[in-house]
Amino acid sequence: MASHGGRPNYVAVWAWLVALVILGLAVSFLPGARSMAVALIFATAVAKALLVALNYMHLRSESRLIYAIAIVPVLFVLGLTVALFPDFVFHR
Amino acid sequence: MATRAEAQAIPGILPGKVGVWWFLASEVMLFGGLIASYVVFRLGSAGWSTESAHLSVPIAAVNTLVLLTSSLTMVQAFAAVEGGDQPRLRMHLGLTILLGLTFLGIKAFEYTFEIRAGFTPGAGIFWSFYYTMTGLHALHVLAGIVVNTLLFVRAGRGTRNWHQVELAGLYWHLVDIVWIFLFPLLYLT
């Protein structure tokens, strides 16, 4: 994103976010392999979240401490989800 | 002799910003726990997509665009603070509040429509998750609207609360990010 005085172009970021919403919607309506569609839909969600976090929350220009505070709980949530798979998803 | 409690500021970091990020970290765990539960429940059983098919994707898509736009107006309010532009700060805070209220209004309409069709929170495990996750998110949106309204009023009185706009913005963007994940989880899959 082109920056103005060190800050991102907020309107350009918004345009990308809208485009990703439309892309996610389009993928959800496409026929074909459902698992591929789900993967693409979540990829667009992750991309949108990153755009908001890096540009609107200014994580791009923040210190390492704040970066760590932001990243660690996300890793915990991912770990929690995967750790529950044997009990709920792979149960016999 | 009066003493005043002092805390060493972390060099280079705005006062309160670390505290807000710690709070946001707890919010990530709150919604992340709900989302993790939803994902493992859904992957482990059948019939969920049949239930989620009753949700309205167009209404939720409009609500997603409303919330994304409110993030833009919120960060534009922050940009106005950096530029020392009080009228522009008020305008963008006002727009953020209006968009937040629009989101809640659309959500209320959606809930009414679904409950009248018989899809209440007790209608099944999918609906329990749906109302818990979106209801908790809506409460967070409401809290953000209250904070933004306070800032809007203070900005109108000429109070210099510049850094609070950035801190409120961080919270508002996280609420937006939560919805960015709730929308595909509940509506698109």
Interface residues (C-beta under 8 A of the other chain):
Chain A: R7 Y10 V11 V13 W14 L17 V18 V21 G24 L25 S28 V38 I41 F42 T44 A45 K48 A49 V52 A53 N55 Y56 M57 S63 L65 I66 I69 A70 V72 P73 V74 F76 V77 L80 T81 L84 F85 D87 F88 V89 H91
Chain B: I10 G12 I13 K17 V18 W21 W22 L24 A25 S26 V28 M29 G32 G33 I35 A36 S37 V39 V40 F41 L43 G44 V57 A61 T64 L65 L68 T69 S71 L72 M74 V75 Q76 A79 E82 G169 L170 H173 L174 D176 I177 I180 F181 F183 P184 L188 T189
